[in-house]
Amino acid sequence: MKRKTFRRITAMLLTTAMFVGMIATMLSSSAGVYNDTTYNVVLTGATTDYSGPWFYPTGDDHAVFALQGNGTYNIKIVNPDQGNKVIFEELRNGVSLFHYKFPNSVDARVIITRVGATQVTGNWTFRNRRITRSARVFHDSSAASMANSGDIFTKYAHATVGIWEKFGVLLQTNGQTTLTNHLNGDRNSPHHPTPCQRNTIYLCDDSLGCSNNNNCKTQHHRSLNRLLNIPDLRSTSIYTFRIVGHRICHLDSGIHKGAGGAADPLSRKDSIMSIIGGGGMYNNNLIMVIQHELGHNFNLQHCNNASCVMYPGGGFMNYWCNPHVEMMTFVKDGGNL
């Protein structure tokens, strides 16, 4: 065998080996968290085009391309629901290894076409980056007196649908919210330390003298710290959201303040909101507050964009800034949900 021919064959074998190795690396990265479906592509001879299945990506779904051709070829993603409107298109040559994030909630189909190449082989993978986590919702009797439990749960469900569609995280509940007197805003609540520092069952503000009480965070029956740490409502594996119809409070640098909601930064599974502090049962602000507190459970921090869900005091429901979208991808990839 001639030396040039031997070198050419050796180079081809090395290139193929490297290509296969890179494919394996790409598909194995974070694949333990997600569901992958791989589609082979072989364009040779009379076969010039590949047209993939019709998808409806949501959340954080990706396409992972691992292709090689002996010339140019075109990779295109179209929306078949809009007359095959092109949403992505790129001309490639040789080896193509890259990820593509599908637009949120847009129908999509992958089309690959030979242009200058006589052969294009490899595959692409639909990476379903959606994950499911167990969740539950509790409410107290004062919330129940303002609205029935079905209305309360509907607001929570609407909030989590937005999270599912944006981030691909499904919080799966039993389809209802549970009434518990553990969250009642009075001194007769179970698991309440004795004595309670305040005897009111409605208001909780500085005029009641609570501002100078350093034990407020543990001994006040409306305290966020107490309500988030009731043992019977805690879980290390279930996202637990509490909705109450009374005012809630906390200490901020020794100063007593009211709050619309809060999330436990340590457990990252527990959160709470007040219907009164959250803007009322029958408006979208309640949905935004739920999304805001769940965002903290997902390790999302406050934002200075007044439109963002994570803006202190709240922005608009179902809108998160790009840094938060990127952070959620990082948190999911790290298995930290």
FENLIN-V323305 format. One record per residue. N is the residue number from 1. PHI is phi in degrees with one decimal (none if undefined). BURIAL is 1 if it has 24 or more other C-alpha atoms within 12 Angstrom, else 0. Layout:
BEGIN
n = (N:N)
phi = (PHI:PHI)
burial = (BURIAL:BURIAL)
END
This chain:
BEGIN
n = (1:2:3:4:5:6:7:8:9:10:11:12:13:14:15:16:17:18:19:20:21:22:23:24:25:26:27:28:29:30:31:32:33:34:35:36:37:38:39:40:41:42:43:44:45:46:47:48:49:50:51:52:53:54:55:56:57:58:59:60:61:62:63:64:65:66:67:68:69:70:71:72:73:74:75:76:77:78:79:80:81:82:83:84:85:86:87:88:89:90:91:92:93:94:95:96:97:98:99:100:101:102:103:104:105:106:107:108:109:110:111:112:113:114:115:116:117:118:119:120:121:122:123:124:125:126:127:128:129:130:131:132:133:134:135:136:137:138:139:140:141:142:143:144:145:146:147:148:149:150:151:152:153:154:155:156:157:158:159:160:161:162:163:164:165:166:167:168:169:170:171:172:173:174:175:176:177:178:179:180:181:182:183:184:185:186:187:188:189:190:191:192:193:194:195:196:197:198:199:200:201:202:203:204:205:206:207:208:209:210:211:212:213:214:215:216:217:218:219:220:221:222:223:224:225:226:227:228:229:230:231:232:233:234:235:236:237:238:239:240:241:242:243:244:245:246:247:248:249:250:251:252:253:254:255:256:257:258:259:260:261:262:263:264:265:266:267:268:269:270:271:272:273:274:275:276:277:278:279:280:281:282:283:284:285:286:287:288:289:290:291:292:293:294:295:296:297:298:299:300:301:302:303:304:305:306:307:308:309:310:311:312:313:314:315:316:317:318:319:320:321:322:323:324:325:326:327:328:329:330:331:332:333:334:335:336:337)
phi = (none:-67.1:-62.4:-62.8:-64.5:-60.4:-64.4:-64.4:-64.6:-60.9:-63.4:-65.2:-64.9:-64.8:-61.6:-63.9:-62.7:-64.0:-61.8:-61.8:-63.4:-67.3:-60.7:-60.7:-64.1:-63.6:-77.2:-83.5:-65.7:58.1:-68.3:-66.7:-93.3:-118.8:-106.8:-110.1:-125.5:-105.0:-122.4:-78.2:-126.1:-134.6:-115.5:-142.8:58.3:-80.9:-85.4:-110.7:-132.4:-123.3:-125.6:-83.9:-71.0:-88.2:-115.5:-125.8:-66.6:-136.7:62.6:-118.2:-71.0:-129.0:-111.0:-114.4:-99.0:-140.7:-127.5:-146.8:-140.3:-92.8:-177.5:-83.3:-150.9:-109.8:-110.3:-136.3:-121.4:-122.2:-102.8:-67.2:-78.6:-123.4:64.0:58.4:-61.1:-76.1:-111.3:-157.5:-155.6:-153.0:-89.9:-121.2:-144.4:79.7:-87.7:-125.4:-129.2:-161.1:-102.7:-133.2:-90.7:-65.1:-60.4:-70.6:56.5:-126.0:-58.8:-149.2:-144.5:-91.9:-127.4:-122.9:-132.5:-68.8:-118.1:-96.3:-78.7:-97.4:-150.7:-134.2:-135.1:132.0:-160.2:-136.9:-123.0:-86.2:-96.3:-78.8:-93.8:-93.6:-129.6:-118.3:-131.3:-73.2:-146.3:-153.8:-131.5:-117.6:-138.1:-100.3:-67.9:-70.8:-67.8:-65.5:-74.1:-88.9:-158.0:-72.8:-62.6:-64.0:-65.4:-61.5:-67.4:-58.9:-64.1:-63.0:-62.4:-61.3:-64.2:-75.9:-62.6:-60.8:-67.6:-61.0:-70.2:-86.1:-112.0:71.4:-114.0:-98.9:-91.9:-95.8:-111.9:-88.4:84.8:-157.1:-109.0:-109.1:-76.3:-142.6:-81.0:-60.8:-96.4:-59.9:-88.5:-144.6:-73.3:-89.3:-64.1:-60.5:63.3:-94.5:-67.2:-116.7:-88.9:-75.9:-77.5:-132.9:-109.7:-77.5:-112.2:-127.6:-92.1:-150.7:-150.8:-60.7:-64.2:-87.3:85.0:-79.4:-64.0:-99.2:-96.1:-68.8:-89.6:-54.6:-67.4:-117.1:-110.5:-86.0:-71.1:-102.0:-67.8:-58.6:-60.1:-69.2:-66.2:-80.2:-115.9:-66.9:-54.7:-66.8:-108.4:-97.5:-155.4:-83.9:-124.9:-114.1:-70.6:-115.3:-110.5:-116.1:-123.1:-121.0:-105.3:-115.9:-71.5:-127.7:-139.9:-160.4:-99.5:-119.0:54.0:84.0:-103.5:-76.6:-138.6:-82.3:-153.1:-87.5:-175.6:-166.1:-134.5:-77.6:-73.2:-89.7:-74.7:55.1:-129.2:-116.7:-151.4:-151.5:-150.0:-104.3:-61.0:-66.6:-73.7:-91.1:99.2:100.3:-69.2:-103.2:-143.4:-71.8:-61.5:-62.4:-60.7:-63.1:-63.6:-60.0:-62.8:-62.5:-69.7:-64.2:-58.2:-64.5:-59.7:-87.8:74.8:-86.4:-97.8:-63.2:-126.3:-95.1:-88.6:-64.3:-88.0:-76.2:-53.9:-87.5:-68.2:-58.1:91.4:98.7:-111.9:-112.3:-63.3:67.3:-125.2:-122.2:-68.7:-56.1:-58.5:-73.0:-63.1:-64.8:-64.4:-63.3:-61.9:-63.5:-64.2:-65.0:-61.1:-82.1:68.0:-102.0:-112.2)
burial = (0:0:0:0:0:0:0:0:0:0:0:0:0:0:0:0:0:0:1:0:0:1:1:0:0:1:1:0:0:0:1:0:1:1:0:1:0:0:1:0:1:1:1:0:0:0:0:1:1:1:1:1:0:0:1:1:1:1:1:1:1:1:1:1:1:1:1:1:1:0:0:1:1:1:1:1:1:1:1:0:0:0:0:0:0:0:1:0:0:0:0:1:1:1:1:1:1:1:0:1:1:1:1:1:0:1:1:1:1:1:1:1:1:1:1:0:1:1:1:1:1:1:1:1:1:1:1:1:1:1:1:1:1:0:1:1:1:1:1:1:1:1:1:1:0:0:0:0:1:0:1:1:1:1:1:1:1:1:1:1:1:1:1:1:1:1:1:1:1:1:1:0:1:0:0:0:1:1:1:1:1:1:1:1:1:1:1:0:1:0:1:1:1:0:0:1:1:1:0:0:1:0:1:1:1:0:0:0:0:1:1:0:1:0:1:1:1:1:1:1:1:1:1:1:1:1:1:1:1:1:0:0:1:1:0:0:0:1:1:1:1:1:1:1:1:1:1:1:1:1:1:0:0:0:0:1:1:1:1:1:1:1:1:1:0:0:0:1:1:1:1:1:1:1:1:1:1:1:1:1:1:0:0:1:1:1:1:1:1:1:1:1:1:1:1:1:1:1:1:1:1:1:1:0:0:0:0:1:1:1:1:1:1:1:1:1:1:1:1:1:1:0:0:1:1:0:1:1:1:0:0:1:0:0:0:0:1)
END
